[in-house]
Amino acid sequence: MDATPETRLSVRLKGPLAAHVDRQIETALYESHSEYIRDLVRRDMLSADEYDVRQGIIEGYADIASGRFTDSLSHEQIFQRAVEELREEGYPIREEE
């Protein structure tokens, strides 16, 4: 049994927004409006996580560029270490081509 509490939400959509959601259900991509909304929320959560990771990477590069690091690794080694850590955390990092 799932111990996560459930919150019931009521959402009203009109016009193009309602039509778009209805099309998603009609094309059998989703079985219900609730399923579609849950998928949107999950994707939004992933997007926020990806944003946080990207911001961390940007800050890391800025630190490296300004000399604020103590590791004796090369830029490539630092990058590879970061990629490995992200993969271990479950982020889908593509292989370089």
C-alpha positions in Angstrom: 0.0 0.0 0.0 1.3 3.4 -1.0 1.9 5.6 2.1 2.1 8.8 0.1 -0.9 11.1 0.9 -3.1 11.9 -2.1 -4.2 15.4 -2.9 -7.2 16.0 -5.0 -6.9 18.9 -7.4 -9.6 20.5 -9.5 -8.5 22.3 -12.6 -10.7 24.1 -15.1 -9.4 24.7 -18.7 -11.1 26.6 -21.5 -10.6 27.1 -25.2 -7.3 26.0 -26.7 -6.0 24.5 -23.4 -9.0 22.3 -23.0 -8.9 21.3 -26.6 -5.3 20.3 -26.4 -5.7 18.1 -23.4 -8.8 16.5 -25.0 -6.7 15.7 -28.1 -4.1 14.0 -26.0 -6.8 11.7 -24.5 -8.6 11.1 -27.9 -5.3 10.1 -29.6 -4.9 7.4 -26.9 -1.6 8.8 -25.7 -3.2 9.0 -22.3 -6.2 7.2 -20.8 -7.5 10.1 -18.7 -7.1 13.8 -18.0 -5.5 12.9 -14.7 -2.9 10.7 -16.3 -2.0 13.5 -18.7 -1.7 16.0 -15.8 0.5 13.6 -13.8 2.8 13.2 -16.8 3.1 17.0 -17.2 4.0 17.4 -13.5 6.6 14.6 -13.7 8.2 16.2 -16.8 8.2 19.5 -15.1 10.0 18.0 -12.1 12.6 16.4 -14.4 13.1 19.7 -16.1 13.7 21.5 -12.8 16.3 18.9 -11.8 18.0 19.2 -15.2 18.1 23.0 -14.8 19.7 22.6 -11.3 22.3 20.3 -12.8 23.1 22.6 -15.6 23.4 25.6 -13.3 25.8 23.6 -11.2 27.9 22.8 -14.2 27.9 26.4 -15.3 29.0 27.5 -11.8 31.7 24.8 -11.9 33.1 26.0 -15.2 33.1 29.5 -13.9 35.1 28.4 -10.9 37.6 26.5 -13.1 37.9 29.5 -15.4 38.7 31.8 -12.5 41.1 29.4 -10.9 38.8 28.6 -7.9 39.6 24.9 -7.6 42.2 22.9 -5.8 42.2 19.6 -7.7 45.2 18.9 -9.9 43.1 17.2 -12.5 42.8 18.5 -16.1 39.6 20.1 -17.3 38.8 16.9 -19.2 39.3 14.7 -16.1 37.1 17.0 -14.0 34.4 16.9 -16.7 34.6 13.1 -17.0 34.3 12.8 -13.2 31.2 15.0 -13.2 29.6 13.0 -16.0 30.3 9.7 -14.2 28.8 11.1 -10.9 25.7 12.3 -12.8 25.3 8.9 -14.4 25.6 7.2 -11.0 22.8 9.5 -9.8 20.6 8.2 -12.7 20.8 11.2 -15.1 20.6 10.1 -18.7 23.9 11.4 -20.0 24.6 10.6 -23.7 27.9 9.3 -24.9 29.9 11.8 -26.9 29.9 11.1 -30.7 
